[in-house]
Amino acid sequence: MYDYFSGKLIFKAPTHVILDVGGIGYHIHISLTTFSQIKDQEHCKLFVSFQVREDAQTLYGFATEGERQLFNHLISVSGIGPNTGRMMLSSITPEEIQSAIVNGHVATIQKIKGIGPKSAQRVILELQDKLKKQGPDALIALPVTKASVPEEALAALVMLGFVKAQAEKVLNSLINMEPDQSVEQLIKAALKKL
């Protein structure tokens, strides 16, 4: 239905943005990978995946066509919904996910929050041949009131479904170990500990 939206970023958070397109504000869920690419931009273009369920109509946005293609592949796997697909793309890079699937590295996929051994094996089984046929260049290369870094990281983790108190505890320990981390670094480190 929709291919992409291009407009002014009214609000940015690690989990979603509000994009003004022709005077209409679209609430678009994003991955941490996309956030790291658009966080310093005022205007951007997001490739979107429109997901319709019985109780919701949701837009998921991606900085590149390749990330969107991988997201659509992931959610085509039985048991992997849009939020899990977004979690996967927030935990490790799209290139790492694609490489793990093509090379059959179950452990890499399994280390993502919410993905157990059976789900990891199912992702590889269902997508390995599709991604191999596309070749290594199919995934388009990714270039690599304002809240504080810990507040943004906490808000992102809570929106991803983690308990606030638990996420706060993990973030505090990470900040004590290394105080000068970016939002993306904090979230990725927290995802490994939660």
N, C-alpha and C positions, 0 to 999 in steps of 0.2 A: 504494500500500500504506500508506504513512505520509503524513500531511498536515503535522503539526507536532509538535515536542517542546517541553515547557515544564518547566523545572526549575532546579536550582542549578548554576551554573558552577563546576566543580571545578578546571578548568585552562583558561587562555586563552592563545593565541598568535595571531599574525597569520594563520596558515594553518589552524589547527584549534582546536577546543575539546573538552573532555570535559564533557558535560552529564549530571548525575545526575537521572534521572527515576524516581521510585519505588524508589530503591535500586539502579538499574541505570545504569552509566556508559556513555554512548554517545559514541564518538569520531566527531566530525562535522567534515568539512572545510568551511572558510568562505572567503569572499573578503575582501580588504582592506576593501572597502566595509562589509561586515557587521561586521568586527572593530572598525572605527572607531565603530560605533553601539553595540556591546555591551561595549567594553573597560572601562567603569566600572561595569558592572552585576554584581550577585551572582546574580540570578535573571534568566532571559530565556526568551523564546519564539522558537524558530527554525522557520521553514517549511522542510521538507526535500524533497530529491529523492533517491530511493533508486536507485542505479545498480548493476546486476548485470552482471558479465562472467564469462567462463569461469573466471578465476582470482581474482576478488575481488567482494565486496559492499560498497559504499561509500555513506556518507551525506554529502550536501552540504547545508549549512544556510544560510539567508538570513534577515536581519532583517525583510524585508518580502515580502509575496506577490508584489509587482511584480518584485522582483529575481529571485525564483525562476522566475516566468513567463518572464522574459527569458533566464535560464540555460537553461531547457528549450527555448526557441526556438533558442538558439545551438547546443546540442548535437544538435538535429535536423538541422543542416546537415552534409552529407557532409564528412568530414575534420576536424570539430570535435568533439573528445572532451570529457569532463567537466573534465579538468585544463586544457585550453585555454580552455574556457568560463570556468572560475574565474580563469584568468590574465587574460582579457579584462575581467572584472568587477573585478579588482584593479588593472588598469592605468588604466582611465578609468571614470567613473561610469556607471551604467546609463542615465541620461538622455542622456549624450553618445553612448553606443553606439546607443541607440534613434534619436536625432536623425541620427546619421551614416548609419544604415541607411535610414531614411525618406527622407532627402535625397540619398542616393547618394554620400556622401563616402568614396570608396575610401581616400584618403590617411589619414583618421582611423583607420579600422579597420586599415589596413596598418601603422601605427606601433606596434601592439601586438606584443610579443615572440612569435615563433612564427607570426605571420600574414603570409604573403606576398601578392603582388598577386593571384594566382589565388584564394586562399582568401578574401581580402577581397571580391573581386568575387562569389564564390559566396555568401557570407553576405548580401550586399546583394540579389543576384538572388533567392535563396530566401526571404528574410524581408521584403523591402520591402513587398509587397502585404499580407502578414499583419499587419504592424505598422501600416500605413496604415489598414486596415479597423478595427483596434482603436481608433484615434484617439489623440490626445495624452494623454488622461487615463487610458489603460489601464495605464500604468506608475505604480504607487502612489508618491507623492512620498517621498523618503528624508529624514529629519531628519539633518539633518546631526550557589616561591621566586622572586621577581621578578627578571627579568634586566634588564640595562641596555638602553637604547634601541638602541645599536649591536648588541648581542648578539641582541636580539629580531629586528631587521631582518635580520641575517645568517642566523639560523635560518630565518626565513620565506623568504628567497631560496634557501637550500639546499633547503628542502622543495619549492619551486616548480621545482627541477631545475637550478639554476645551480651551476657549479663553485665550491666554497667559497673557494679562493684568489682567483679572479677577482672574486667578489662582495665579498670583504673589501677588496680593493684599491679597488674603486669606492666602497664605503661610506666608507673612510678619506679618500678625496679629497673626497667630499661633506661629511663632518664637518669637514674642515679649512677648506672654503670657508664653511660655515655650521654652527657647532657646536650651536645650540639648535633642532634639528629634532625633530619627533615621529617615532615609528616609521613611521606612515603616510606622512609626507612623505619620509622617507629611502627607503622601499621604492619609492614612486612615482618618485622621482628616479633611483634605481638601475635601475629597469626601463627607463627611457629610455636609459640608458647601456650596459646589458648586451646 
